[in-house]
Amino acid sequence: MKKKFISALIALIPSIALFAGGLTTNTNQNAAYLRMMSQEAIIDITGLYMNPAGVAFLTPGYHFSFNIQNAKQDRDIETTFPLMQYNRFYSNPTRQFHGEANAPVIPSFQTSYNWEKWSINANFAIGGGGGKAEFDSGLGTFESMYAAKIYSEVLTSLTTNIAQALIAQGLDQATALSRAQTMAQSAYQGYSLNSYLKGRQYHFCLTLGTTYKAMDNLSLYLGARAIYATNNYNGWVEDIHAVYVNPMTQQPVDQVVNSELSLNADQTGWGFTPVLGVDWRINEHWNVAAKYEFKTRLRVENKSEMNEFTKEMAATNATLGQFKDGSTIPTDVPSLLTAGVEYRPIDAIRLRAGYHWYGDKQATVYGNKQDLIDDDTWEFTAGAEWEINKWLTISGGYVRTQYGLSDAYMNDLSFVTSSNNMGLGARVRLTSNLNLDLGYMKTFYEDRTVETQNYLSPGLTKTDTYSRTNRVLGIGINFEF
């Protein structure tokens, strides 16, 4: 029971994503993306991430974009588990658990220097994670597992003690045991605990690359990305009490349960991957482009603090062992293929569409959790821009994100659900070589309900309904000289 309990508890450690994109990849790396989310075939300095080959067609000289985004996400889980009705402060098998993930300031920049057929460029952004997720009251999985653990251990102890007393009074063993089970059930009054969990995850990404115009209308890109990952997971379950009435004396008992968990783990690691791109300007109306990011092999090293009980579990439990001080664990970033097209019916209007594919099933993560993925993530994008006049351009975009995650993959903190993303905004041209991007993106997640049969004990069912809301604001300034 104890090993199963700890394994399931620590499986909650998150992948904190505040942006659009795959399981661990942020695709919105500037304000221009927020206002028009189909950038796979864009030709602009702000498209350096989505279409790096396209910067080859910018004018000669320096191009620079600096951006700041602000993201906020709410995560709500409605958990139903029969034994949670014994919580002395809630007395209901169904409970709402609320978490907030915030990233007040997310900076990024893109820059390129173009001359003749060549350009050299660089892109810095938060390529994964990007914020902190905090659950002040812990999670439903914390609650349900401690509810089951306390219920099982207290009733077992009470049943044994009562049966022994009844046998001493002259009852036969079978009768004493049957009566003791009934009396123990009636004597159990419930439990209480204090739990908390916070996670922080950032992937700082710097991509350096070069483009080359192989022909006047065809460009190629070759780049390399370095990822520095820094994560922290801090949580505890403490002040655990079981309350029951001693059936023999009818006196109330408030028993301290000595199974407190305490974890504060820092993880850091480096990863590198090549990036390839191509852009083909078919004519003045059509442009097509594609990019491929190889899988990033990423390993993070732990520096962890645990209390003695947690250390004891980490020494024998493989799941909790992923946070053992000094250990190294895999957390690969999936490969990514993007492709898109831009159509200009007239100079003032640009229509775009694109497709993304993430190689989730090929990216190794701790415990081979990638094996719980049924299908790789894919996205469809569409958007339009209208250059009203030389000073103002308005735009809007849409992204459909479809995850292929099994029920077994889903858990309280790292859950993601398929979504529809809407973005809108404007570009304001301040001078001939200076403009401002303003963007807003709203994500509409689909609720998902997962039912787990025989959860922790035969006959018990745990039901979780996962809900999320997300919004991102961004501002960017772009200039060239």
SVG drawing of the C-alpha trace seen along z (x, -y; Angstrom):
<svg xmlns="http://www.w3.org/2000/svg" viewBox="-21 -58 47 78">
<polyline fill="none" stroke="black" stroke-width="0.4" points="0.0,0.0 2.7,-2.5 4.8,-2.0 1.7,-2.2 0.6,-5.4 4.0,-7.1 4.3,-6.1 1.0,-7.6 1.6,-10.7 4.9,-11.7 3.6,-10.9 1.9,-14.3 5.1,-16.2 4.3,-18.5 5.1,-19.7 4.0,-23.3 3.0,-24.8 1.5,-28.3 1.6,-28.8 0.3,-27.4 2.1,-24.4 2.8,-20.8 3.3,-19.0 6.6,-20.8 7.0,-23.2 6.0,-26.9 5.2,-28.1 4.1,-31.6 7.4,-33.3 6.4,-36.9 3.5,-39.3 3.2,-38.9 2.3,-35.3 -0.5,-36.2 -2.2,-38.5 -1.8,-36.1 -1.0,-32.5 -0.4,-31.1 3.2,-32.0 4.6,-29.0 5.1,-30.9 5.5,-34.4 8.4,-36.6 9.2,-38.9 11.8,-39.2 9.0,-38.1 8.7,-34.8 12.3,-33.8 11.1,-30.9 8.3,-29.6 9.8,-30.2 13.5,-30.9 14.3,-30.4 11.9,-33.3 14.3,-36.0 16.5,-35.5 14.0,-37.7 14.2,-40.7 16.0,-43.8 19.7,-44.0 20.9,-45.3 19.9,-44.7 16.5,-43.5 15.5,-43.3 12.4,-42.4 12.0,-42.6 8.9,-41.2 7.3,-40.8 4.4,-38.5 2.2,-38.1 0.4,-34.8 -2.1,-33.5 -3.8,-30.1 -6.3,-28.6 -6.5,-24.9 -9.5,-23.3 -10.0,-19.6 -13.2,-18.2 -12.3,-15.0 -14.8,-12.5 -13.6,-9.6 -15.8,-7.9 -13.4,-8.0 -12.9,-11.8 -16.3,-12.2 -14.4,-11.5 -12.4,-14.8 -13.5,-16.5 -13.6,-19.9 -15.4,-19.1 -17.5,-15.9 -18.1,-15.5 -16.8,-12.8 -16.6,-15.5 -14.2,-18.4 -12.9,-21.2 -9.1,-21.8 -8.0,-25.0 -4.5,-26.0 -3.1,-29.1 -0.1,-29.3 1.4,-32.7 4.2,-34.2 4.1,-37.9 7.0,-38.8 8.2,-36.5 10.9,-38.2 12.1,-37.2 14.1,-38.7 14.8,-37.9 17.6,-39.4 19.1,-39.0 21.8,-40.6 21.2,-40.3 23.7,-40.9 23.7,-39.7 22.5,-36.0 23.3,-35.4 21.9,-36.2 23.0,-35.4 20.3,-35.3 19.6,-34.6 16.4,-33.9 16.1,-33.8 12.8,-32.7 11.2,-30.6 10.8,-27.5 9.1,-25.3 7.4,-25.7 7.4,-29.4 5.8,-29.9 4.8,-28.6 1.8,-26.5 0.6,-26.6 -2.1,-24.6 -2.6,-26.0 -4.8,-23.1 -2.8,-20.4 -4.5,-18.1 -7.3,-15.5 -4.8,-12.7 -3.0,-13.8 -6.4,-13.9 -7.7,-10.6 -4.6,-8.6 -4.2,-9.9 -7.9,-9.3 -7.5,-5.7 -4.2,-5.2 -5.6,-6.5 -8.9,-4.7 -7.2,-1.4 -4.6,-1.6 -7.0,-2.9 -9.7,-0.4 -7.2,2.5 -5.7,1.4 -9.1,0.9 -10.5,4.2 -7.5,6.1 -7.7,4.5 -11.5,4.8 -11.4,8.5 -8.7,9.3 -10.8,7.7 -13.9,9.6 -12.1,12.9 -10.8,12.2 -14.5,11.8 -15.2,15.3 -16.4,14.8 -15.1,17.2 -12.6,15.8 -15.0,15.6 -17.8,13.9 -15.3,11.5 -13.8,10.5 -17.1,9.9 -18.4,7.8 -15.0,5.9 -15.2,4.9 -18.7,3.4 -17.6,1.6 -14.4,0.2 -16.4,-1.2 -18.8,-3.0 -15.9,-4.2 -14.0,-5.9 -14.7,-9.7 -12.4,-10.9 -9.1,-12.6 -7.5,-16.0 -4.3,-17.1 -2.5,-20.1 -1.1,-19.8 0.5,-22.2 2.2,-21.9 4.1,-24.4 6.0,-23.7 8.2,-26.0 9.6,-25.1 11.6,-27.1 13.4,-26.1 15.6,-29.0 16.3,-28.6 18.9,-30.3 18.9,-29.4 21.7,-30.5 21.5,-30.0 22.1,-31.2 20.0,-31.4 21.2,-31.2 19.4,-32.2 20.0,-29.2 17.9,-31.0 16.1,-34.3 12.9,-32.6 14.3,-29.8 16.1,-30.0 17.5,-27.4 18.1,-27.6 20.5,-25.7 20.5,-26.4 21.3,-24.9 19.3,-25.4 20.7,-25.2 18.2,-24.6 18.9,-25.3 16.3,-23.7 15.7,-24.9 12.8,-23.4 11.7,-23.4 9.1,-21.3 8.2,-22.1 5.4,-20.5 4.4,-18.7 1.6,-16.8 1.8,-17.4 -0.2,-17.8 -2.0,-14.5 -4.6,-13.3 -7.0,-10.4 -9.9,-10.8 -12.0,-7.9 -13.9,-6.8 -12.4,-4.1 -15.3,-1.5 -14.2,0.0 -14.1,-3.2 -16.2,-5.5 -13.4,-8.2 -12.5,-10.3 -9.0,-9.7 -7.1,-12.2 -4.1,-10.2 -1.2,-11.8 -0.3,-9.9 3.5,-9.9 3.6,-9.8 4.4,-13.4 6.0,-14.1 8.3,-17.0 10.1,-17.6 12.0,-20.6 13.8,-19.6 15.8,-21.7 16.5,-20.3 18.9,-21.7 20.2,-20.4 21.3,-21.3 20.2,-20.1 21.2,-20.8 19.4,-20.2 19.8,-21.1 17.0,-23.0 16.4,-22.9 14.2,-25.2 13.2,-26.0 11.1,-28.8 9.9,-28.9 8.4,-32.1 6.5,-30.7 5.4,-34.1 4.1,-37.4 0.9,-35.8 2.1,-32.5 4.8,-31.5 5.3,-28.1 7.7,-27.1 8.6,-24.3 10.8,-23.7 12.0,-20.7 13.4,-20.7 15.1,-17.4 14.3,-15.8 16.3,-17.4 18.0,-14.9 17.6,-16.6 18.8,-15.3 18.3,-17.1 20.2,-16.7 18.6,-16.8 19.5,-18.8 16.9,-17.8 15.9,-18.2 13.6,-15.6 12.5,-14.8 13.5,-11.4 10.2,-9.6 10.5,-10.9 14.2,-9.8 13.2,-6.4 10.7,-6.1 13.2,-7.5 15.7,-4.8 13.4,-2.0 10.7,-3.6 11.7,-4.1 9.1,-6.9 10.1,-9.0 13.7,-8.1 13.5,-10.6 14.1,-13.3 16.9,-11.6 19.7,-14.1 22.3,-13.8 20.4,-11.6 19.9,-12.4 16.6,-11.8 15.5,-12.1 13.1,-14.8 13.4,-15.0 11.8,-17.7 9.9,-16.2 10.8,-16.9 8.6,-19.3 7.7,-19.6 5.9,-22.7 4.6,-23.5 2.5,-26.4 1.4,-28.5 0.7,-32.3 -1.5,-33.7 -1.7,-37.4 -4.7,-38.1 -3.7,-41.8 -0.8,-43.5 -2.8,-44.6 -4.2,-41.2 -2.3,-38.1 -4.0,-34.8 -2.2,-31.9 -2.6,-28.3 -0.3,-25.7 0.2,-22.4 2.4,-21.2 3.3,-17.7 5.1,-16.9 7.0,-13.6 5.7,-13.0 5.9,-9.2 9.6,-9.3 10.7,-11.6 12.0,-9.8 10.7,-11.0 11.2,-9.5 9.4,-6.3 8.8,-5.9 5.6,-7.9 5.7,-8.5 4.4,-4.9 1.1,-6.2 0.6,-8.5 -1.8,-7.0 -1.1,-9.5 1.3,-12.4 0.1,-15.9 -0.9,-17.9 -2.1,-21.4 -3.9,-23.2 -3.5,-27.0 -5.2,-29.7 -5.0,-33.5 -5.4,-36.7 -3.9,-40.2 -5.3,-43.4 -3.0,-46.3 -5.6,-49.1 -3.1,-51.8 0.7,-52.4 0.3,-53.0 -2.0,-50.2 -2.4,-46.4 -5.0,-44.3 -5.0,-40.6 -6.6,-37.5 -5.7,-33.8 -6.8,-30.4 -5.1,-27.2 -6.6,-23.8 -4.4,-21.7 -5.2,-18.0 -3.5,-15.8 -3.5,-12.0 -3.1,-11.3 -4.5,-8.2 -6.5,-8.3 -3.5,-6.7 -1.3,-9.7 -3.6,-12.3 -3.0,-13.4 -3.8,-16.4 -0.9,-18.8 0.4,-17.8 -2.9,-17.4 -3.5,-19.0 -6.6,-18.8 -7.3,-19.5 -8.1,-23.1 -9.1,-25.9 -6.9,-29.0 -8.0,-32.4 -5.7,-35.4 -6.1,-39.0 -4.2,-42.3 -2.6,-44.9 0.7,-46.2 1.2,-50.0 3.9,-51.5 5.5,-54.3 8.2,-55.3 9.4,-53.9 11.7,-51.4 10.0,-51.1 6.7,-49.3 4.8,-48.0 2.9,-44.7 0.0,-44.3 -1.5,-40.8 -4.0,-38.9 -4.6,-35.1 -7.3,-33.2 -7.3,-29.4 -10.6,-27.5 -9.8,-24.0 -12.1,-21.1 -13.1,-19.5 -12.1,-15.9 -13.3,-13.4 -11.2,-10.4 -12.6,-7.5 -10.2,-5.1 -11.7,-1.8 -10.5,0.1 -8.5,-3.0 -6.1,-2.0 -8.6,0.6 -10.9,3.1 -14.4,1.6 -13.4,-2.1 -13.7,-4.5 -12.0,-7.8 -13.4,-10.3 -11.5,-13.5 -12.8,-16.2 -10.1,-18.4 -10.7,-22.1 -8.3,-24.9 -8.5,-28.5 -5.6,-30.5 -4.9,-33.9 -1.8,-35.7 -1.1,-39.3 2.0,-40.6 3.7,-43.7 6.6,-43.8 8.8,-46.4 10.4,-45.7 13.0,-47.9 15.5,-47.7 18.4,-49.7"/>
</svg>
